[in-house]
Amino acid sequence: MSDTNHDPVRELLVDSFTRVKDLVEGLTHGLSPELATWRADDEANSIAWLVWHLTRIQDDHVAGIADEEQVWPRWRDRFALPFGPWATGYGQSAAEAAEVRASGELLAGYHADVHRLTLDYLERIDAGEGSAELARVVDDSWKPPVTASIRLVSVIGDALQHLGQAAYVKGLANRAGVA
């Protein structure tokens, strides 16, 4: 007997986003304020900015395609950033990126809530209607237009790139003696 809820595409997306969450947890566990904000030079990004930015992008993009509220308003005051209320980090200067000062616990907590938002959306994708939802155009300002599936893959790719950068920064900081 087959499982009617079995959807390999949804399972692939859940697995991919769960890997992102696991990497965020690994990077932020025990992350000291010095290590979170350390930058290789004045133009480089910190771990705090990289994790905040990838989480803001996931929050913004997934909430947008799911037609749900972003998680960010529940976390914004805790971060106390000097940016506009809906800033995601996209296009920020090095000086602006340096303003992100957040503990590992804060970064992980915000990401965990965004991960729940993501899983709630992915749960709505089922074998019967999943392909129609994933083929739905969510942004027609691009050529070709962006579908829900393309947006999700883009978020995963962006998150993994930033997590790789954050891991590299952590390694550089450790070599420099930052605890």
C-alpha positions as CSV (number, residue, x, y, z in Angstrom):
1,M,0.0,0.0,0.0
2,S,1.5,3.4,-1.0
3,D,1.6,6.4,1.3
4,T,-0.6,9.0,-0.3
5,N,1.3,11.8,1.5
6,H,4.6,10.6,0.0
7,D,5.9,13.4,-2.2
8,P,9.6,13.0,-3.2
9,V,9.8,16.7,-4.2
10,R,8.5,17.9,-0.8
11,E,10.8,15.4,0.9
12,L,13.8,16.8,-1.0
13,L,12.9,20.4,-0.1
14,V,12.3,19.5,3.6
15,D,15.6,17.7,3.7
16,S,17.4,20.6,2.1
17,F,16.0,23.2,4.4
18,T,16.6,20.9,7.4
19,R,20.3,20.7,6.4
20,V,20.4,24.5,6.3
21,K,18.9,24.6,9.8
22,D,21.4,22.0,11.1
23,L,24.3,24.0,9.7
24,V,23.0,27.2,11.3
25,E,22.7,25.3,14.6
26,G,26.2,24.0,14.3
27,L,27.7,27.4,13.5
28,T,25.8,29.3,16.2
29,H,26.2,26.8,19.1
30,G,28.4,28.4,21.7
31,L,29.2,31.3,19.3
32,S,30.8,34.0,21.4
33,P,30.0,37.7,20.7
34,E,33.7,38.2,19.7
35,L,33.5,35.3,17.2
36,A,30.1,36.3,15.9
37,T,31.2,39.8,15.0
38,W,34.8,39.2,14.0
39,R,35.6,40.3,10.4
40,A,38.7,39.4,8.4
41,D,39.0,43.1,7.4
42,D,36.8,46.2,7.3
43,E,35.1,45.1,4.1
44,A,34.4,41.5,5.2
45,N,31.1,40.0,6.5
46,S,30.8,38.6,10.0
47,I,29.2,35.3,11.0
48,A,26.4,37.3,12.7
49,W,25.7,39.2,9.5
50,L,25.9,36.1,7.2
51,V,23.5,34.1,9.4
52,W,21.1,37.0,10.0
53,H,21.0,37.8,6.2
54,L,20.4,34.2,5.1
55,T,17.7,33.9,7.6
56,R,16.1,37.2,6.6
57,I,16.1,36.1,3.0
58,Q,14.5,32.7,3.8
59,D,11.9,34.5,6.0
60,D,11.1,37.1,3.4
61,H,11.0,34.7,0.4
62,V,9.2,31.8,2.0
63,A,6.6,34.0,3.7
64,G,6.1,35.7,0.3
65,I,5.4,32.5,-1.6
66,A,3.3,31.0,1.2
67,D,1.3,34.2,1.6
68,E,2.0,34.3,5.3
69,E,3.4,36.9,7.7
70,Q,7.1,37.0,8.1
71,V,8.6,35.8,11.4
72,W,10.9,38.9,11.6
73,P,8.4,41.3,13.4
74,R,8.5,38.9,16.4
75,W,12.3,39.1,16.5
76,R,13.1,42.6,15.2
77,D,13.2,44.3,18.6
78,R,15.5,41.6,20.0
79,F,18.1,42.3,17.3
80,A,17.8,46.1,17.7
81,L,19.4,46.8,14.3
82,P,19.7,50.3,13.0
83,F,18.1,49.5,9.6
84,G,14.7,49.9,8.1
85,P,12.1,47.5,9.6
86,W,12.1,45.1,6.7
87,A,15.8,45.2,5.8
88,T,17.2,41.8,4.7
89,G,20.8,42.7,4.2
90,Y,20.6,42.7,0.5
91,G,22.7,45.6,-0.9
92,Q,24.1,46.7,2.4
93,S,27.5,48.3,2.7
94,A,30.3,46.8,4.8
95,A,29.7,49.5,7.4
96,E,26.0,48.5,7.6
97,A,26.9,44.8,7.8
98,A,29.2,45.5,10.7
99,E,26.1,46.8,12.7
100,V,24.7,43.3,13.0
101,R,25.7,42.2,16.5
102,A,23.8,39.2,17.6
103,S,24.5,36.2,19.9
104,G,24.5,32.7,18.5
105,E,21.5,31.9,20.6
106,L,19.5,34.9,19.1
107,L,20.5,33.9,15.5
108,A,19.6,30.2,16.1
109,G,16.3,31.1,17.7
110,Y,15.2,33.4,14.8
111,H,16.3,30.8,12.3
112,A,14.4,28.0,14.1
113,D,11.2,30.1,13.8
114,V,11.8,30.7,10.1
115,H,12.5,27.0,9.6
116,R,9.1,26.2,11.2
117,L,7.5,28.7,8.8
118,T,9.2,27.0,5.9
119,L,8.1,23.5,7.0
120,D,4.5,24.7,7.5
121,Y,4.5,25.9,3.9
122,L,6.2,22.7,2.6
123,E,3.6,20.6,4.4
124,R,0.9,22.2,2.2
125,I,2.6,20.8,-0.9
126,D,1.2,17.4,-1.5
127,A,1.5,14.8,-4.3
128,G,-1.9,15.8,-5.7
129,E,-1.4,19.6,-5.9
130,G,2.3,20.0,-5.2
131,S,3.3,20.3,-8.8
132,A,0.8,23.1,-9.5
133,E,1.9,25.0,-6.4
134,L,5.6,24.6,-7.3
135,A,4.9,25.8,-10.9
136,R,3.0,28.8,-9.7
137,V,4.6,32.1,-10.8
138,V,5.6,34.2,-7.7
139,D,7.6,36.9,-9.4
140,D,7.0,38.0,-13.0
141,S,9.5,40.8,-13.0
142,W,12.2,38.3,-14.2
143,K,12.6,36.7,-17.6
144,P,11.7,33.9,-17.4
145,P,9.2,34.5,-14.5
146,V,10.2,33.0,-11.1
147,T,8.1,30.0,-9.9
148,A,7.7,28.9,-6.3
149,S,10.1,26.0,-7.0
150,I,12.8,28.3,-8.5
151,R,12.4,30.7,-5.5
152,L,12.8,27.8,-3.0
153,V,15.9,26.4,-4.8
154,S,17.4,30.0,-4.9
155,V,16.8,30.4,-1.1
156,I,18.5,27.0,-0.5
157,G,21.5,27.9,-2.7
158,D,21.9,31.4,-1.2
159,A,21.7,30.0,2.4
160,L,24.3,27.3,1.6
161,Q,26.7,29.8,0.1
162,H,26.4,32.1,3.1
163,L,26.8,29.1,5.5
164,G,30.0,28.1,3.7
165,Q,31.2,31.7,4.0
166,A,30.4,31.8,7.7
167,A,32.2,28.5,8.3
168,Y,35.2,29.9,6.5
169,V,35.1,33.1,8.6
170,K,34.9,30.9,11.7
171,G,38.0,29.0,10.7
172,L,39.9,32.2,9.9
173,A,38.9,33.7,13.3
174,N,39.9,30.6,15.1
175,R,43.3,30.7,13.4
176,A,43.6,34.3,14.4
177,G,43.0,33.3,18.0
178,V,39.5,34.7,18.4
179,A,37.5,32.7,21.0
